[in-house]
């Protein structure tokens, strides 16, 4: 999350070239990127089983996803700074251990409240673990090898999506050791233990020469803002919008204003704010944040599609996972090809990615609605190709407009915006989906609700594509 001097980077490069363990450490580091993505996908497939087994409400099911995403969004930058300050190896191992323990708590949860608490702990420990992956790759690998290492990093996301769909369906359907949805969390234990042992054996300790200080006040105010926004959006519908829920919602802009004011004062005193407000003076960066928010609200698709398939069409979790596999496959293929697409099209790779998603998910809407019954798989593949194209392109296109000294801050803000979008997508569009179902929904009601909810996502993706046209065209890389 911080900028380092050229001399420091040269020192790291010289040390990395002499350290034969860096390629042994890479799979361990990639596990830190793999686990949160795997967990997100398998959880979505298990939501209908969780709701039935724990007697959870629709709102509690939404919180299983949004509580994790909101926690991740708030603490991500702080997790990166802890690695710079205290050591990236130390924080990575702490995060892996914490994520493993949190997964056990989720796996033994006997109530929706305990499960949501475990998910919050998972989100918190993931923010200690995940930021150390890119930061460690940056300093452990010399410049000549970083491209290859980052290619493996990008492919990890696509692979995690595929594994999540297959593994989630298999675990929930097969009931290993008599477990149902609990197995999707407990599978993290052997993976986490392997990463913990590998990290202790192969990772080298690194830290920033000039680490930024922690912004505890900013974390508290931003957490309060997201809590006051996300909780009413999820619980308001089920509780009938009582006065206190409305009051919470109305208070969220006030706490946001207090957060902005606190950050501005901290920066004026020479401190290290959680959010670098001066970056918001860059119009291209602001456009990028709005695109990232609209793009990642697509997280509601995972929720609504899983519920439509399992509760509406009465498919097994395994069948639902296989039905989502075309999207994950498209995502994986696009993640492997995205660097070539960005070299060819420059910033317009973003426009292409958004267009593919609009076409793909529009086709899925037509397939579910009956207008194009054979188009579901094709639409999912097209949407996955678009998703895998936008994911790296939006970060590259926007970060290129920022002074290199602030690239770490800008990328942290961008990834945090992704998670805010995920939380809001599940809260808002997931709320629309459940509102349309009614008290006793049948298959047609589920299809209608899913189509309308996905239509909201398509509109947001179209907005993202339109915004991408406002970014200045850069020369395509040679």
Secondary structure as the mmCIF struct_conf table of DSSP 4:
data_model
#
loop_
_struct_conf.conf_type_id
_struct_conf.id
_struct_conf.beg_label_comp_id
_struct_conf.beg_label_asym_id
_struct_conf.beg_label_seq_id
_struct_conf.end_label_comp_id
_struct_conf.end_label_asym_id
_struct_conf.end_label_seq_id
HELX_RH_AL_P HELX_RH_AL_P1 UNK A 6 UNK A 17
TURN_TY1_P TURN_TY1_P1 UNK A 18 UNK A 18
TURN_TY1_P TURN_TY1_P2 UNK A 20 UNK A 21
HELX_RH_AL_P HELX_RH_AL_P2 UNK A 22 UNK A 54
TURN_TY1_P TURN_TY1_P3 UNK A 55 UNK A 55
HELX_RH_AL_P HELX_RH_AL_P3 UNK A 58 UNK A 86
HELX_RH_AL_P HELX_RH_AL_P4 UNK A 88 UNK A 107
TURN_TY1_P TURN_TY1_P4 UNK A 108 UNK A 108
BEND BEND1 UNK A 111 UNK A 111
HELX_RH_AL_P HELX_RH_AL_P5 UNK A 112 UNK A 129
TURN_TY1_P TURN_TY1_P5 UNK A 130 UNK A 130
HELX_RH_AL_P HELX_RH_AL_P6 UNK A 131 UNK A 140
BEND BEND2 UNK A 141 UNK A 141
HELX_RH_AL_P HELX_RH_AL_P7 UNK A 143 UNK A 174
TURN_TY1_P TURN_TY1_P6 UNK A 175 UNK A 175
HELX_RH_3T_P HELX_RH_3T_P1 UNK A 176 UNK A 178
BEND BEND3 UNK A 180 UNK A 180
TURN_TY1_P TURN_TY1_P7 UNK A 181 UNK A 182
HELX_RH_AL_P HELX_RH_AL_P8 UNK A 183 UNK A 202
HELX_LH_PP_P HELX_LH_PP_P1 UNK A 203 UNK A 205
TURN_TY1_P TURN_TY1_P8 UNK A 209 UNK A 210
HELX_LH_PP_P HELX_LH_PP_P2 UNK A 211 UNK A 214
HELX_RH_AL_P HELX_RH_AL_P9 UNK A 216 UNK A 239
TURN_TY1_P TURN_TY1_P9 UNK A 240 UNK A 240
HELX_RH_AL_P HELX_RH_AL_P10 UNK A 243 UNK A 268
TURN_TY1_P TURN_TY1_P10 UNK A 269 UNK A 270
BEND BEND4 UNK A 274 UNK A 275
HELX_RH_3T_P HELX_RH_3T_P2 UNK A 277 UNK A 281
HELX_RH_AL_P HELX_RH_AL_P11 UNK A 283 UNK A 296
TURN_TY1_P TURN_TY1_P11 UNK A 297 UNK A 298
HELX_RH_AL_P HELX_RH_AL_P12 UNK A 299 UNK A 307
HELX_RH_PI_P HELX_RH_PI_P1 UNK A 308 UNK A 312
BEND BEND5 UNK A 313 UNK A 313
HELX_RH_AL_P HELX_RH_AL_P13 UNK A 317 UNK A 345
TURN_TY1_P TURN_TY1_P12 UNK A 346 UNK A 347
HELX_RH_AL_P HELX_RH_AL_P14 UNK A 348 UNK A 369
TURN_TY1_P TURN_TY1_P13 UNK A 370 UNK A 374
HELX_RH_AL_P HELX_RH_AL_P15 UNK A 376 UNK A 399
TURN_TY1_P TURN_TY1_P14 UNK A 400 UNK A 401
BEND BEND6 UNK A 402 UNK A 402
HELX_RH_3T_P HELX_RH_3T_P3 UNK A 404 UNK A 406
HELX_RH_AL_P HELX_RH_AL_P16 UNK A 407 UNK A 424
HELX_RH_PI_P HELX_RH_PI_P2 UNK A 425 UNK A 429
HELX_RH_AL_P HELX_RH_AL_P17 UNK A 430 UNK A 437
BEND BEND7 UNK A 439 UNK A 440
HELX_RH_AL_P HELX_RH_AL_P18 UNK A 443 UNK A 468
TURN_TY1_P TURN_TY1_P15 UNK A 469 UNK A 470
BEND BEND8 UNK A 471 UNK A 471
HELX_LH_PP_P HELX_LH_PP_P3 UNK A 472 UNK A 477
#
